[in-house]
Structures are given as structure tokens and as C-alpha cells.
Amino acid sequence: MNSEEIKKKEYLADSIQVLEGLEAVRKRPAMYIGDLGVKGLHHLVYEVIDNSIDEAMVGYCRNIDLVINEDGSVTIADDGRGIPVDFHEKEKKSALEVVMTVLHAGGKFDKESYKVSGGLHGVGVSCVNALSSKLTVEVHRKGKVYYQEYSIGKPLSEVREIGTTGKTGTIVTFYPDKDIFPTTDFHYDILSSRLRELAFLNKGIRLSITDKRDIEENPNGNGGSEEHENVSYRGESYYSEEGLKEFVKFLDVTRDSIIDDVIYIETEKNDTPVEIALQYNTSFSENVHSYVNNINTIEGGTHLSGFRRGLTRTLKNYAEKSGMLSKLKFDISGDDFREGLTAIVSIKVQEPQFEGQTKTKLGNSEVMGAVDQAVSSVLTNYLEENPKDAKSIVQKVVLAATARHAARKARELVQRKNVLSGSGLPGKLADCSERDPSSCEIFLVEGDSAGGTAKQGRDRNFQAILPLRGKILNVEKAMPHKIFDNEEIKNIFTALGVSIGTPEDSKELNLEKLRYFKVVIMTDADVDGSHISTLIMTFFFRHMLELIKNGHLYIATPPLYLIRKGKQERYCWSEEERKQAVLELGQGSESGIHLQRYKGLGEMNAEQLWETTMNPETRKLRQVTIENAAEADHIFAMLMGDEVPPRREFIEKHAKYANIDV
């Protein structure tokens, strides 16, 4: 059934199919939303927005507005058809109440109402309702306004008609339950990035965000400001006319393209809508991001495999026919065709089958051939019709193959030196005695001085220390073989026990011999320390992404302050904690309060460093995760690339709200 046929079918109560109840959500919420931290909290917003996006995907919704209200609640409003409110025969209640109170109940399970639908777990807005202390829904439908209010998933009244309207749509406002979530503070930047991503993935749909909270009290994220009745709010609006083409341009804003325009593919193969945009640039990294029904499949899957296969085969055939590979003395690998490539692969699948550790790897076998065919047919024509661009791409491939060959020699040289030196471990590494990697952790410490303090303060049984001298190489701007010439990066590779390269000489990371399951970046709490930390994270993101995906990378958070009054001491990790400590220890007066501001790890002795930053019982480690791979790609390219204006704009925009010492 195509989209036009779907539009013709009435979206009524009998479209709502019920699969199961809601009982277990509050007992085991993490099973339904992933976790109870920041990620799970924001997932509640995504579940509501997914319903609006589903309406947009079948042509009934053009505008979606998200508001973070003054009281911390969130409102999502759309101009879709409005959730049905008529009587549901099976459940003997309003269809609206069914959708809001029964897990897995909704039009997306009826393929005649929605051909495809977004959302990873598919738990629906009823799960949001179950995990909210209060939720209200207002439906504008067929000239009337309907309203219902709930508490922890239970309706407080019947669905009632409260007025008339000339509009259509649904407005949901919810208050996350503080008994469920440790924090209910929404991050503007996280939500804003997701809305921008959805705007690129769904061209022609306008998505806006407004944050009505006091910026001083809620500095989570930044944004532009909008004037609303003489009150300044953070807010932004996203709209894309060209969709994925603009997405690629956004990601490549700080990179130099080697072709005249973005190559764009929009077609349908084997009943699978396929949309792809790609561009080649002068960088040395591959930046391909894949989506299924608007879900970022960070682990790839069959659609990504189909894209790579079609791209490699088509480009290789053209390069061989053109004779541009005749002088090359070594084979070209699939990786060479993707160096300097930025691409977005977005497909729509009726019944997506997800697998992998994070359930974001597509497993549908039929999709591989569909994407392969789409890429082959369009790219073949493009190369024939644009010989200048085709030549630039093939030259880039040859350059990549040459650089890979040089990098392989550099890797082999490092490995030979390791073998000759015995254990192969860096001389500066203070290893731990434990040999089970799952029990071991390594601290990458800024400077020999702080490294010495960390060595004295650590628990030698399971904690290893690797001091890093100065700022490591900025890998964002370095050719691959130069990376393996850098002493600090070589030390990181050899200390961790990981390797790059397979018998096929690909760039895949091999984690089989990873020696530590926790890799902790520990730098000073100042601007230089932040820069070094960013350089290290850029290296991991570009060359050890699997290590981040598998949850092995962390950032240590040394305290910013030590507050003393008499024999009382209190460490503080934020400005808010400092104010609270002064208030409590001083009992309203700052008399007798001694404040010490830590800017470097070296200012703490070994015992203090252990107590505040390294002791698993008291430390505050932040795990590095990738919520939005495309956004991370954009930020690393902007912060560590050559273009100064975008970086200056980013810093100026964020510095107003950020603590630059952290």
C-alpha cells in the first residue's frame, strides 16, 4: 500500500491495535527506555516526537514544536491529524485513552495507517505516560478540542470535549517522575541536536525548540535566543528544503570538497525507499552515518554494507576502465574508496530487525541488495556524466591507497620494535599487577609531573598509569602514516594492546587483546587540560571508535575546589557545589572559610588525587558515549579542523553558558 492509499484510509479507532499491557514499565523502566540517566530521560521526549514524525512521514504534519517549560516539564505540539478520540470497541474506551495507557497500542502497528514508523524500541507514548508524575494531552480533531489528564499512567478523568478549533494536531505535556529518574533536568543541546537531525532526515518539516527556563539556573546546553513577550528565551527552528544534501553540507562545513556538488540518490528498490547523499573532501577520515526510519544505526548493518559494496564496485570499475590505476604497484582496498567520504544513508523499512549490543544494527537481509542497486545505478551515471568529478574522486582513492601503504609500513615498524624490546610496552607505562582486562583500568595522564603523583596515589593491583608529554598530535589534520610516527600515539596503541589492520589490510580496529576495559583520560581542570582532553578524544573518535562504542572510554573529573573551615574539608566539582559548601560550612558567613581553586592535577598530593579522582568509591568518572554520531563528527571537524570562523562562532555561542575551566 503506497502513501496515497494510506492517506485515503480513515485514521479511526479501529486503526489502533493493542498488543500488551503497561504493568511492567514502572517496575523495570530501564528495559523500555534503555536506562534511567540522561539518555533515558531524553528518550521520553523522542518517543513523543516520533509520533509526530510518523504523521509527517505520511504527509499529514508540517510543524513540530518542542518547549521546555519554566517548571521543567516538556510540551510537544504538532499539526497532524490528532490522535483518534472515538470509541475503541475492543478496549471499551476512547482510542485516545488506549494510545496513552496501553503499551504498544497505536496506529503504527496497523500498516494501513502508517507504512513505516520511527522509534527504536516502539514502546510509544504510553511508556512516557507511565513514567510521568503528570501528563496532559490535548487533541484538535474534526473541529473540536479534546483533553485528558493522567498521573503515573492512569487517567484522572474521562476524555472530555473542551472547545472548538479550526486546527488539527496533538499537544502532549509531561512531567518526568522524580521517583523514577535521578535527574529530570533536560539538556537543551541534546534535544536541539536531535531536532536538527530530524529536520535533515525529513525534508520539508519544520521543527522548533524553545527553552523557557532561567538560563542561569539551568545552563544545560546553549542556543540562540528569541524574544517572547519581552522575555528572552533560548530557541531555534530547523527546516531543510534539500534534506540529506544539506545534512552532508552541514557536516562538511569545515572541510574542503573535491567535487562540485553533493551526489544525491533518492529512489525505491525492492519496495525499500532509499535516500543517500555523499561528498568527497580533502580529509583523511571516513564519515558515513546510516539511518533506518530516522534511527541512527551507529553499528551499521545491512544497509551500510550494501552502500559500501555498491560504492566500491562502481568506483573500482570506473577507475579500472579509465586506466587511472595502471601505475599503482599495490592493490586498492575498500577503505581507500571511502577515505575523505562524507555520506548519509537513510532508508525506510516496514519491519526493521535490529541486532547488536545497542540494538542499532540493522539485520534485514533484503535491504543490502536494495541499497547496493540504488548506489550502483545512480553513481554509474554520475561518473559518466561528470568526468571532472570522477577524476578527482579516483585521484583521491589513489592517494588514500598510497597513504595506507605508507601507514602499514609505519605500523609494521612499530610492531617490530615492540618485539625487539621484549614486552613491547612503553617504558613510561606503570602497569598494574592484575591480568584480567575486565578488572583493569589505565589512566592517560597529562604530563610527567601529574603522572608521577598518579603513580604514587593509584591502587597498583588494577590501575595502570601512562603519562603523556604535552599535546598529542591533532589527528583531524594529519595523514594516516604521520599518526604512527607520533610517539605519544604509539605509546597509547601499544599500552592498550590494540591493533589496526587485518589480513585484508583494512583500517578496522582489533580489540581482542585490549588490556584494560576502562581507559580514563585525566587532565588538568583548566583550558589547556580541556584542549589536551579534546585532542585525545578526537584521536579515539577517529581511530578507536569501536572502543567508545563498547563503553571503554571515560573522563576523570578532578575537583575544582577544596573548601576548608577549621578541620572540616569539602571537595567541590562545580560552582554550584562550591556555593552550597560555603553556605553550609560558613552557616551564612564566609568568615573563616579557606577556598583553594585547583587548576592542575599537580596541585594535589597523591592521597588527595586518589581520594577525589581515582578511588572507585568516591570518584566521578564520566563515560564517553555517542548519542549522535553525525553531531559528534561535525563538532570534532569544527573544533580540530583548519577553519577558524566556525570554531570562533561555536566558542562565542557556548562560552556564555559554559564553565570554560571544566
Buried (B, 14 or more C-beta within 10 A) or exposed (E): EEBEEBEEEEBBBBBBBBEEEBEEBBEEBEEBBBEBBBEBBBBBBBBBBBBBBBBBBBEBBBBBBBBBBEEBBBBBBBBBBBBBBBEBEEBEBBBBBBBBBBBBBBBBBBBBBBBBBBBBBBBBBBBBBBBBBBBBBBBBBEEBBBBBBBBBBEBEEEBEEEEEBEEBBBBBBBBBBEEBBEEBBBBBBBBBBBBBBBBBBBBEBBBBBBBBBEBEEBBBBBBEBBEEEEEEBBBBBBBBEBBBBBBBBBBBBBBEBBBEEBBBBBBBBEEBBBBBBBBBBEBBBBBBBBBBBBBBBBBBBBBBBBBBBBBBBBBBEBBEEBEBBEEBEEEBBBBBBBBBBBBBBBBBBEEBBBEBEBEBBBEBEEBBBBBBBBBBBBBBEBBEEBEEBBBBBBBBBBBBBBBBBBBBEBBEEBBEEBEEEEEBBBEBBBBBEBEEBEEBBBBBBBBBEBBBBBBBBBBEEBBBBBBBEEBBBBBBEBBBBBBBBBEBBBBBBBBBBBBBBEEEBBBEBEBEEBBBBBBBBBBBBBEBBBBBBBBBBBBBBBBBBBBBBBBBBBBBBBBBBBBBBEEEBBBBBBBEBBEBBBEEBBEEEEEEBEEBBBBBBBBBEBEBBBBBBBBEEEBEBEEBBBBBBBBBBBBBBBBBBEEEEBBEEBEEEBEEBEEEBE
